[in-house]
Amino acid sequence: MNTIVLSEHLKMENGTINVNNVNVDKISELITPKKLKEEIPVSENILKFVNKTRNEISDILKGKSTRKIIVVGPCSIHNIEAAKKYGLQLKALSNMVEDKILIVMRVYFEKPRTTIGWKGLINDPDLNNTFNINKGLKLARELLLFLNENEIPCGYEILDTFTPQYIGELISWGAIGARTTESQVHRQLVSGLSMPVGFKNNSSGDYDIAAEAIISAKHPHCFYGINEEGLASIVSTNGNSDCHIILRGSKYGTNYEKQEVNLVKDVLLLAKLKLNIMIDCSHGNSNKDYKNQPKVFDYLIDQLSKDFNFIIGMMIESNLVEGKQKLIFGEADKLEWGKSITDSCINIQTTKELILRLYDTLCQ
């Protein structure tokens, strides 16, 4: 891969001051989507599986299926082998509940940061600020292939607008986070994505913004992007009708309780949108305490047995080991295996207990 280092000498050319890329240290060549897919190809069976699970999610959103969607998994992926082990345990659980619950594994490779910090596996796969993005893209694609080969549907937060060209055909469900739901760029991007997508309410708890995002994404758009060859392109889209809202709480409090959910129903009805609401048991709804996730989940199970049938599902942050640990860049070898380095998670055993309780309720 070629790298251009923009030295002080290059910033002064023929005695003329160069005002372009003044704060850019270097520009490195990025692998193209086509090249990555040639190196790590996908089988026809995997494509059929992804298409099948996308259609199953779409049927839930359209009211053709009464199954619930549970999006569950690590806050972020930082260890591929741990993610594989987690995925296989999740698959065993999925087999037990699949007639009532569609489980999608959180496979989050990109992390939005409020200020600074580790930006995810794709951005910094070696956890040491070396930013080997080409390696990160390869690792991400390899993990997605493994999970889909084992019939584990994958979901991730779409952050960088180029990433779907590299891994999009391996994703069954996508999310737009609280920081980007208001972003025109991300709304446009979703309008061209091939999978169902959930928009979170923003961190201030505004529901109208998420409803507006759903409406925007339903319509055609035209914007800058890249093609399979990695060339800058003009992208024209048809619109994505399989979008829904995700309630994740806010910096001011929770929004999973009945009174708040009813407010969201009113917003969606006023916007003439389907009553498809997913509830995130973590983030603001857990008051950023992972131990509160089961409390939120149990509350929702109780409400589902009454009048919350329009709730299409829930999200849980879960890992092999509960809690979280601090990442020290360059000291990845000292990390505890199977524990989050971003948000705190409940462990896999608690996760199984919650989902089986939900399953028992849905069977009644």
C-alpha positions in Angstrom: 0.0 0.0 0.0 1.2 3.4 -0.9 1.6 6.2 1.7 2.0 9.9 1.1 3.7 11.7 3.9 3.0 15.4 3.8 6.2 16.9 5.0 6.9 20.6 5.5 8.8 20.6 2.3 5.8 19.4 0.3 3.6 22.0 1.9 5.8 24.7 0.2 5.9 24.2 -3.5 7.7 26.6 -6.0 7.7 29.3 -3.3 3.9 29.2 -3.1 2.1 28.5 0.1 0.0 25.3 0.0 -3.2 25.8 2.0 -4.5 22.3 1.3 -4.1 19.3 3.8 -2.2 21.5 6.2 -3.3 19.4 9.2 -3.0 16.1 7.4 0.0 14.0 8.5 -0.2 11.3 5.8 -2.6 9.7 3.4 -2.4 5.9 2.9 -4.0 3.7 0.3 -7.1 1.9 1.3 -8.0 -1.5 0.0 -10.9 -1.5 -2.4 -14.2 -3.3 -1.6 -13.7 -5.4 -4.8 -10.2 -6.5 -3.7 -11.3 -7.3 -0.2 -14.2 -9.4 -1.5 -11.8 -11.2 -3.9 -9.5 -12.0 -1.0 -12.3 -13.1 1.4 -15.2 -14.3 -0.8 -18.7 -15.1 0.3 -20.5 -18.3 -0.5 -23.9 -18.6 -2.1 -25.2 -20.4 1.0 -24.2 -17.4 3.2 -25.9 -15.0 0.8 -29.1 -17.1 1.0 -28.9 -17.1 4.8 -28.5 -13.3 5.0 -31.3 -12.7 2.5 -33.5 -15.1 4.5 -32.9 -13.4 7.9 -33.4 -9.9 6.3 -36.7 -11.0 5.0 -37.7 -12.5 8.4 -36.9 -9.1 10.1 -38.8 -7.3 7.3 -41.8 -9.6 8.0 -41.8 -8.7 11.7 -41.7 -5.0 10.8 -44.6 -5.4 8.3 -46.7 -7.3 10.9 -46.5 -10.6 8.9 -44.7 -12.3 11.8 -45.3 -12.1 15.5 -41.7 -13.2 16.4 -39.6 -10.7 18.5 -36.2 -9.5 17.5 -33.4 -9.6 20.1 -30.2 -7.8 19.1 -27.7 -9.0 21.6 -23.9 -9.1 21.9 -20.8 -7.3 22.9 -20.8 -3.5 23.0 -17.9 -3.7 20.6 -15.8 -6.5 19.0 -12.1 -6.3 19.9 -11.1 -10.0 20.1 -12.2 -12.2 17.1 -11.8 -15.6 18.9 -13.8 -14.4 21.9 -16.5 -13.2 19.5 -16.6 -16.5 17.7 -17.0 -18.4 21.0 -19.8 -16.0 22.1 -21.5 -16.4 18.7 -21.6 -20.2 19.0 -23.1 -20.0 22.4 -25.7 -17.5 21.1 -26.5 -19.9 18.2 -27.2 -22.8 20.7 -29.6 -20.5 22.5 -31.2 -19.3 19.3 -32.0 -22.9 18.3 -34.0 -23.2 21.5 -36.2 -20.2 20.9 -36.3 -19.6 17.1 -40.0 -20.2 16.7 -40.8 -17.1 18.9 -37.6 -15.1 18.9 -35.2 -14.0 16.1 -31.8 -13.5 17.7 -29.3 -11.1 15.9 -25.8 -10.9 17.2 -24.3 -7.4 17.8 -21.1 -7.3 15.8 -20.1 -3.7 16.3 -16.8 -2.8 14.6 -17.1 1.0 14.7 -17.5 3.1 17.9 -18.6 6.7 17.9 -16.7 8.8 20.4 -18.0 11.8 22.2 -14.4 13.1 22.5 -11.5 10.7 22.0 -10.9 7.0 22.5 -10.7 3.7 20.7 -12.8 3.8 17.6 -13.3 0.1 17.1 -11.8 -2.9 15.5 -11.8 -1.6 11.9 -10.1 1.6 12.8 -7.5 0.2 15.2 -7.5 -3.7 15.2 -4.2 -4.0 17.1 -5.5 -1.8 20.0 -2.3 0.3 19.9 -3.1 3.5 17.9 -1.4 2.1 14.7 -4.7 2.4 12.8 -4.2 -0.5 10.4 -7.6 -0.1 8.8 -6.9 -2.5 6.0 -6.3 -5.2 8.5 -9.4 -4.2 10.5 -11.6 -4.5 7.4 -10.2 -8.0 6.7 -10.7 -9.1 10.3 -14.3 -7.8 10.3 -15.1 -9.6 7.1 -13.6 -12.9 8.3 -15.6 -12.8 11.5 -18.8 -12.0 9.7 -18.2 -15.0 7.3 -17.6 -17.3 10.3 -20.8 -16.2 12.1 -23.0 -16.4 9.0 -21.5 -19.8 8.1 -22.8 -20.9 11.5 -26.2 -19.3 10.7 -25.8 -16.5 13.3 -27.5 -13.3 11.9 -25.3 -10.2 12.3 -26.1 -6.6 13.1 -23.9 -3.6 13.4 -24.0 0.2 13.9 -23.3 1.9 10.6 -20.9 4.7 11.3 -18.4 5.2 8.5 -20.3 5.7 5.2 -17.7 3.6 3.3 -17.9 0.5 5.4 -21.1 -1.0 4.0 -19.4 -1.5 0.6 -16.9 -3.8 2.4 -19.1 -5.9 4.6 -22.7 -5.0 3.8 -23.7 -8.2 2.1 -23.0 -10.0 5.4 -25.2 -7.9 7.6 -28.9 -8.8 8.4 -29.8 -5.7 10.4 -28.2 -2.3 11.0 -28.5 0.6 13.5 -27.9 4.3 13.3 -26.7 5.5 16.7 -27.9 8.4 18.9 -25.0 10.6 17.7 -25.8 10.2 14.0 -29.6 9.8 13.7 -29.8 13.5 12.9 -27.1 13.3 10.3 -28.3 13.9 6.8 -25.4 11.8 5.5 -26.5 8.7 7.4 -30.1 9.1 6.5 -29.1 9.2 2.9 -26.9 6.2 3.3 -29.7 4.1 4.9 -31.9 4.9 2.0 -29.6 2.8 -0.1 -28.9 0.0 2.3 -30.2 -3.5 1.6 -31.0 -4.5 5.2 -33.6 -3.3 7.8 -32.2 -0.5 10.0 -33.1 1.0 13.3 -32.7 4.7 14.2 -32.1 5.5 17.9 -33.5 8.5 19.6 -30.8 11.1 20.1 -28.9 11.5 23.4 -31.2 14.3 24.4 -34.2 12.0 24.1 -35.8 13.6 21.0 -38.2 11.2 19.3 -39.2 13.5 16.4 -35.6 13.3 15.1 -35.7 9.5 14.8 -39.1 9.7 13.2 -37.8 12.2 10.7 -34.9 10.0 10.0 -37.2 7.1 9.2 -39.2 9.3 6.8 -36.0 10.6 5.1 -34.6 7.1 4.7 -37.8 5.9 3.0 -37.3 8.3 0.2 -34.7 8.3 -2.7 -31.5 10.3 -2.3 -28.4 11.2 -4.3 -25.1 11.7 -2.6 -21.3 11.1 -2.7 -20.0 7.6 -2.1 -17.7 4.9 -3.4 -18.2 2.0 -5.7 -16.8 -1.6 -5.7 -13.5 -0.3 -7.2 -13.2 2.3 -4.4 -13.7 5.2 -6.8 -15.5 8.3 -5.8 -19.0 8.0 -7.1 -22.5 9.6 -7.3 -24.9 7.2 -5.5 -28.6 7.3 -6.3 -30.9 5.3 -4.0 -34.5 4.0 -4.1 -35.3 4.4 -0.4 -35.5 1.9 2.5 -38.9 1.0 3.8 -37.7 -1.3 6.5 -36.7 1.2 9.2 -37.9 1.5 12.8 -37.1 3.5 16.0 -35.0 2.3 18.9 -35.5 3.8 22.3 -32.2 4.0 24.2 -33.0 6.4 26.9 -31.2 9.7 27.1 -28.7 11.7 29.2 -31.8 12.9 31.2 -33.3 9.5 32.0 -35.0 6.4 30.7 -37.7 5.9 28.1 -38.7 2.3 28.2 -41.6 2.8 30.7 -45.2 2.7 29.5 -45.9 6.4 29.6 -42.8 7.2 27.5 -43.5 4.5 25.0 -47.0 5.8 24.6 -45.5 9.2 23.8 -43.4 7.6 21.1 -46.5 5.9 19.7 -48.1 9.3 19.3 -45.1 10.6 17.5 -45.0 7.7 15.1 -48.8 7.8 14.4 -48.6 11.6 13.8 -45.8 11.0 11.3 -47.9 8.2 9.7 -45.3 5.6 10.5 -45.7 1.9 11.5 -45.7 1.3 15.3 -42.4 -0.6 15.2 -40.5 0.1 18.4 -37.3 -1.6 19.6 -36.1 -0.9 23.1 -32.4 -0.8 24.1 -32.0 -2.1 27.6 -28.6 -0.5 28.0 -27.3 3.1 27.6 -29.7 5.7 29.0 -32.3 3.0 29.8 -29.9 1.3 32.2 -28.6 4.6 33.6 -25.3 3.4 32.3 -25.2 0.6 34.8 -25.1 -2.8 33.1 -26.7 -4.5 36.2 -29.9 -2.6 35.4 -30.3 -4.3 32.0 -32.1 -7.3 33.4 -34.5 -5.0 35.3 -35.4 -3.2 32.0 -35.8 -6.5 30.2 -38.0 -8.0 32.9 -40.2 -4.9 32.9 -40.6 -5.3 29.1 -41.4 -9.0 29.4 -44.2 -8.1 31.9 -45.6 -5.4 29.5 -45.4 -7.7 26.5 -47.8 -10.0 28.3 -50.2 -7.1 28.6 -50.4 -4.4 25.9 -46.9 -4.0 24.5 -47.4 -6.2 21.5 -46.2 -3.4 19.1 -42.7 -3.7 20.7 -40.8 -5.6 18.0 -37.9 -6.5 20.3 -35.1 -5.5 22.5 -31.3 -4.8 22.5 -28.9 -6.1 25.2 -25.2 -5.5 25.6 -23.8 -8.9 26.6 -20.4 -10.6 26.6 -18.8 -13.8 27.8 -17.7 -12.0 31.0 -19.7 -9.3 32.7 -18.5 -5.7 33.3 -15.8 -3.9 31.4 -12.1 -3.2 31.6 -9.9 -0.3 30.7 -7.9 -0.5 27.4 -4.3 0.7 27.7 -3.1 1.2 24.1 -0.3 -1.2 23.3 -1.1 -3.5 26.2 -3.8 -5.7 24.6 -2.0 -8.8 25.8 -3.0 -7.8 29.4 -6.7 -7.7 28.7 -9.1 -10.2 30.4 -10.4 -12.5 27.7 -14.1 -12.1 26.9 -14.7 -8.8 28.7 -15.7 -5.5 27.1 -13.3 -2.7 26.6 -16.1 -0.2 25.9 -19.5 -0.3 27.6 -20.1 -2.7 30.4 -22.0 -5.9 29.5 -24.0 -8.6 31.3 -22.5 -12.1 31.0 -23.7 -14.8 28.6 -25.4 -16.9 31.3 -27.6 -13.9 32.5 -28.3 -13.3 28.8 -29.6 -16.9 28.3 -31.8 -16.6 31.4 -33.4 -13.4 30.2 -34.1 -14.7 26.7 -35.5 -17.9 28.0 -37.8 -16.0 30.3 -39.0 -14.0 27.3 -39.6 -17.2 25.4 -41.7 -18.7 28.2 -43.9 -15.5 28.2 -44.3 -15.6 24.4 -45.4 -19.2 24.6 -48.2 -18.5 27.0 
